[in-house]
Amino acid sequence: MMRKVVSFLIAIACFMFFGIGMNMASADDRGSEAQAKALVAKAIAAFDARGKGAFAEMTAPNKGFVDRDLYIFVIGPDRRTVAHGAAANRVGLDVMTLKDQAGKLYGKALWDQATPTGAWVDYVMNDPLTGKQVPKTSWVVRHGDYDFGCGVYKAAP
């Protein structure tokens, strides 16, 4: 009987350790604000070098525009997504209609608040590392007719 109790307690401890640990992201798993800014600068440089052809590279995973939880997104002059490093199926979406969990039109905020020198825009988004809705801040830079952005997820409490 004691063996069964001990085995049960060990099983629960393993479940708690591994089950909870799988949903926790360490600081090493996350990009920083400085890294988000650097990724945006890299995307702008790629656009300047290759024009619109760089958007396909920015959308393809593992092509240099995705780093852990950081990824590039680009909004075109028609306010539709032209590149998205985390979800190619978002290319073509009208960003003016995108709302976060709290009802904020974050796509409109990304477009409206972007400047040539860059701006941070806050909203709530699904964290790819935890699957939870968490605060996010995105660095967006207006470059020519396009907004280049990359966001930083804030760890869930």
N, C-alpha and C positions, 0 to 999 in steps of 0.2 A: 504494500500500500504506500509506504514512504517513497519507494522508487517512482511510483506513478505521480505523486505530488511533486517530487523534485523534477521529474521530466516535464511535467506541465509548467512549472515555474520557469524552467530553462526555455521552454518553447515560447512562453509569453515574453520573457526578457529578449530573446532573439527577435521576435516579431516587433517589439517596441523599438529595439535598437536599429534593426534594418528597415522596418516599415517607416518609421518616422525619419530616419536618416536619409532615406531616398528622396523625401520631399524637402529636405533642407538644402539650401545652396550656400556654400561658403563664399567668402569675399573673393577667393581666387576664381570662382565660377562666374563672376560678374565683371563687366566692364565699368570703367570709371567715366566721369564726365570729361576728363581730359582725353581719354581714349575715344569717346564718342565724337568729340570735336576733331580729333585727328582723322578718324574714319570719314567724316564729312569732307575734310580738306582733301583727302585722298580721292574721294569720289568726284569732287569738283575738278581736280587735276586730271583724272581719267576722262571726264567729259570734255575738258578743254583740249586734250590730246586726240580723242577719238570721236568726239561729237556724240550724237544720239546712239551710235553703235555701242557705246559703253553701258547703256542701260541694260542690255541683255546680260552683260558680265556682272552687273550689280545685282541682278535678280537671281542668277544662278548660284546655288549654295557652293561653298568651298572654292570660290573664285577670288577670294581676297577682300570681299566686302561684307563678310560675316565673321564675327569674333565673339565666341561664347554667346552671351545674350544680347550682343550688339549687332545691329544690321542696318544697312542703308535703305532708306526709302526716298523716292523722288516724286515730286508732284509737278505735273506739266502745266503749261499756260492755260489749258482748258480745265484745270483743277481736277484732273484725273491722275491716278497713280501711273507712272510710266516705268518705275522700277521698285522692287520690294524684295529685299534679301531674305526675309523670313517666310514669305508666302507669295509665290508666283501668281496664285489665283487672285491676288489683290490688284494686279496690274489691270488698269482700265476702270477701276472703281472711282466714282465721283466722291472725292473727299469731303465735299461740302455737306454730305448727308451722314457722315460717320459720327456716331454718338458713343460716349463711354457709358459705363454702368450707372453713373450719376446723372446721365442725360446731357452732359456737356457735348456740344458740337466740336469735338477736338480736331477734326479735319479742317473745319473752318478756322479754328484758332491757329493751327499750324500754318495755314495759308496767310491769314491776316497778320500774324505777328512776325513772320519771317522778315529779316532785313539783310542787306548786303554784309553787314558786320556780324550777324547772327543774333539769335534770341533763344531763350529757354521757354518752353511751353509745357505746362503741367496738366495732366489728365490721369485717368485710371485705365489700366490695360491688363490683359491676361499675361502673367509672367510665364515665359516658356520653360523656366526651370522648376517652378513649383505648381503651375497650373492654376494659381490663385489670382484673383483680381487685386492688383496692388497699384500704388501711386507710381507714375512714370513721369519723367521729364525728358523732353526731346530738344536737342539743339537743332535749329533750323536756320539755314542760310539761303537767302534769295540770291541766285546767281543767274544773271540774264533773265530769261523767262521761266526759270525752274526754281523750285524749292528743294534743297537737299537736306535730309534730316537723318538723325540717329538718336535713339533714346536710351536712357538709363533707367532700369527698373530698380525700384527701391524695395528692399527685402520685406517680405510679409512679416508682421509681428508674430 
